[in-house]
Amino acid sequence: MRIAMIGTGYVGLVSGACFSEFGHSVTCVDLNAAVIERLKAGEIPIFEPGLEDLVARNARAGRLTFTTDLAEGVKGADAVFIAVGTPSRRGDGHADLSYVYAAARQIAEAAPDSCVIVNKSTVPVGTAEEVERIAREVAPGKAISVASNPEFLREGSAIEDFMRPDRVVCGVADDQARDTLKAIYRPLSLREVPILFTERATAEVIKYAANAFLAVKISFINEIADLCEKVGADVQGVAKGIGLDKRIGPKFLHPGPGYGGSCFPKDTLALLKTAEDNAVALQIVAATVKVNDERKRAMADRIIAACGGSVAGKTIGILGLTFKPNTDDMRDAPSLVIVPALQAAGAKVKAFDPEGMKAAAALLPGVEMCGDVYAALDGADAAVLLTEWNEFRALDLGRVRQKLRVPVFVDLRNVYPVEEISGALINYSSIGRRKMDS
Ligand SMILES: NC(=O)c1ccc[n+]([C@@H]2O[C@H](COP(=O)([O-])OP(=O)(O)OC[C@H]3O[C@@H](n4cnc5c(N)ncnc54)[C@H](O)[C@@H]3O)[C@@H](O)[C@H]2O)c1
């Protein structure tokens, strides 16, 4: 199959590289010339484990190429995937579909006489229909079919997720789209990955319902963690105890500072807007969003409380800024709420993140970015573990304590066993496991 991938961000680049690994011939297109230049030179513009090797191998084999020229990229393509951003629209929280529609227009103009446009971007229900309308308007003579193929990969394990997904969802309205997607995903169906064919609207709703459900689980366990703290229970034990129930499952039951990232915050908001437009009350999703917003702010209060009720004039050392480990993505990271709240309360903030500091520096003015963990904690009045990068999992606690002016350690990811660390650091505060020491 000959595939064009429009947009080479986290989803487009990973999907394009993985399709080429399947043996398809893939051209990745992006309008950002600097990104394409770097890709052509063998550099990967984002941090995603394993991606550099995958791209290099397939580029060398001649199956993966890069261009800024969309018309050249879609030449002869059997399928053109749209993987451009769909951020929250400023002001109202609807998904901003302007990039998707602009891409659809350009694709329809340049597409061969017969091809399938596949929406991989996360888009509200009805978008495939609108893309089809655009294609008919721009290129009435062409046999262009439109499909919806939402992506479920997670940053940080994106290649594994793409290569071994729990399922692939394909929303189609005709045989041309069905046959093309079947052929593209054949390497996965041979491995018995379930390939689910649905109506396009169903596929579009599946993506939002999946993300909303996972967000619900996170907000749920965060609220249970608050209760555990008050009643002297251990949320880790509770999560294990409920997660072993197969109807519930163990995943996404880790309490923390609230969900962030490029998907859950914007997708829950967009889903609420779709519901509102259709006069349906999604009260559980609305509560989830509210709990999560409040959670991020409450984490700053928790740090302030651990510092004795005030951080004015104090220095806080933050470990981890990205919304989760193994990515450099800072979109909607909890740090973007917590750090400014600490600064507003008078704190000076120092930070270290293995991959996120470049992106974070532009978003968190006034934060001193440090070269390593111990530099971030040097002379600080408190350490805050905000993102559970592997290299924060085995800190030298003696050294941490030595570096800190006052031994306060706020672990927002419950990385350390309470018994192990509360002795080493006089004031150790974690989530949902015990009342705050102090
Ligand atoms: N990031 C994730 O983990 C993830 C997971 C699943 C689904 N998604 C969804 O996938 C979509 C893409 O997300 P992302 O994180 O990869 O976005 P991104 O912002 O990292 O990348 C989008 C890319 O598209 C390019 N682009 C925009 N318009 C273009 C055009 N007309 N022609 C060529 N290139 C164009 C941009 O320059 C950018 O490089 C979104 O809808 C997102 O919700 C993301």
The ligand as an SDF file (V2000), in Angstrom:
LIG
                    3D

 44 48  0  0  0  0  0  0  0  0999 V2000
   -0.2760   12.7460   21.3460 N   0  0  0  0  0  0  0  0  0  0  0  0
   -0.9370   11.6430   21.6660 C   0  0  0  0  0  0  0  0  0  0  0  0
   -0.5500   10.8930   22.5600 O   0  0  0  0  0  0  0  0  0  0  0  0
   -2.1950   11.2720   20.9230 C   0  0  0  0  0  0  0  0  0  0  0  0
   -2.7470    9.9920   21.0690 C   0  0  0  0  0  0  0  0  0  0  0  0
   -3.8910    9.6580   20.3610 C   0  0  0  0  0  0  0  0  0  0  0  0
   -4.4900   10.5910   19.5320 C   0  0  0  0  0  0  0  0  0  0  0  0
   -3.9530   11.8430   19.4260 N   0  0  0  0  0  0  0  0  0  0  0  0
   -4.5890   12.7870   18.5010 C   0  0  0  0  0  0  0  0  0  0  0  0
   -3.8430   12.8140   17.2930 O   0  0  0  0  0  0  0  0  0  0  0  0
   -3.8560   14.1330   16.7080 C   0  0  0  0  0  0  0  0  0  0  0  0
   -2.4310   14.6250   16.5370 C   0  0  0  0  0  0  0  0  0  0  0  0
   -1.8470   14.7440   17.8140 O   0  0  0  0  0  0  0  0  0  0  0  0
   -0.2830   14.9990   17.9970 P   0  0  0  0  0  0  0  0  0  0  0  0
   -0.0210   14.9510   19.4500 O   0  0  0  0  0  0  0  0  0  0  0  0
    0.4780   14.1090   17.0810 O   0  0  0  0  0  0  0  0  0  0  0  0
   -0.1980   16.5150   17.4450 O   0  0  0  0  0  0  0  0  0  0  0  0
    1.0900   17.4130   17.1900 P   0  0  0  0  0  0  0  0  0  0  0  0
    0.6740   18.7940   17.4840 O   0  0  0  0  0  0  0  0  0  0  0  0
    2.2750   16.7920   17.8780 O   0  0  0  0  0  0  0  0  0  0  0  0
    1.3670   17.2560   15.6100 O   0  0  0  0  0  0  0  0  0  0  0  0
    0.5380   17.7740   14.6230 C   0  0  0  0  0  0  0  0  0  0  0  0
    1.4130   18.1030   13.4090 C   0  0  0  0  0  0  0  0  0  0  0  0
    0.5610   18.4000   12.3020 O   0  0  0  0  0  0  0  0  0  0  0  0
    1.1850   19.4000   11.4960 C   0  0  0  0  0  0  0  0  0  0  0  0
    0.1860   20.0010   10.6120 N   0  0  0  0  0  0  0  0  0  0  0  0
   -0.8880   20.7600   10.9370 C   0  0  0  0  0  0  0  0  0  0  0  0
   -1.5940   21.0850    9.8310 N   0  0  0  0  0  0  0  0  0  0  0  0
   -0.9680   20.5140    8.7700 C   0  0  0  0  0  0  0  0  0  0  0  0
   -1.1950   20.4630    7.3540 C   0  0  0  0  0  0  0  0  0  0  0  0
   -2.2430   21.0710    6.7950 N   0  0  0  0  0  0  0  0  0  0  0  0
   -0.3210   19.8040    6.5950 N   0  0  0  0  0  0  0  0  0  0  0  0
    0.7400   19.1670    7.1210 C   0  0  0  0  0  0  0  0  0  0  0  0
    1.0110   19.1610    8.4550 N   0  0  0  0  0  0  0  0  0  0  0  0
    0.1680   19.8180    9.2640 C   0  0  0  0  0  0  0  0  0  0  0  0
    1.7910   20.3270   12.5470 C   0  0  0  0  0  0  0  0  0  0  0  0
    2.8270   21.1170   11.9800 O   0  0  0  0  0  0  0  0  0  0  0  0
    2.3080   19.3260   13.5920 C   0  0  0  0  0  0  0  0  0  0  0  0
    3.6550   18.9640   13.3620 O   0  0  0  0  0  0  0  0  0  0  0  0
   -4.7050   14.9770   17.6660 C   0  0  0  0  0  0  0  0  0  0  0  0
   -6.0240   15.0000   17.2190 O   0  0  0  0  0  0  0  0  0  0  0  0
   -4.6040   14.2200   18.9890 C   0  0  0  0  0  0  0  0  0  0  0  0
   -5.7170   14.4570   19.8160 O   0  0  0  0  0  0  0  0  0  0  0  0
   -2.8130   12.1940   20.0730 C   0  0  0  0  0  0  0  0  0  0  0  0
  1  2  1  0
  2  3  2  0
  2  4  1  0
  4  5  1  0
  4 44  2  0
  5  6  2  0
  6  7  1  0
  7  8  2  0
  8  9  1  0
  8 44  1  0
  9 10  1  0
  9 42  1  0
 10 11  1  0
 11 12  1  0
 11 40  1  0
 12 13  1  0
 13 14  1  0
 14 15  2  0
 14 16  1  0
 14 17  1  0
 17 18  1  0
 18 19  2  0
 18 20  1  0
 18 21  1  0
 21 22  1  0
 22 23  1  0
 23 24  1  0
 23 38  1  0
 24 25  1  0
 25 26  1  0
 25 36  1  0
 26 27  1  0
 26 35  1  0
 27 28  2  0
 28 29  1  0
 29 30  1  0
 29 35  2  0
 30 31  1  0
 30 32  2  0
 32 33  1  0
 33 34  2  0
 34 35  1  0
 36 37  1  0
 36 38  1  0
 38 39  1  0
 40 41  1  0
 40 42  1  0
 42 43  1  0
M  CHG  2   8   1  16  -1
M  END
$$$$
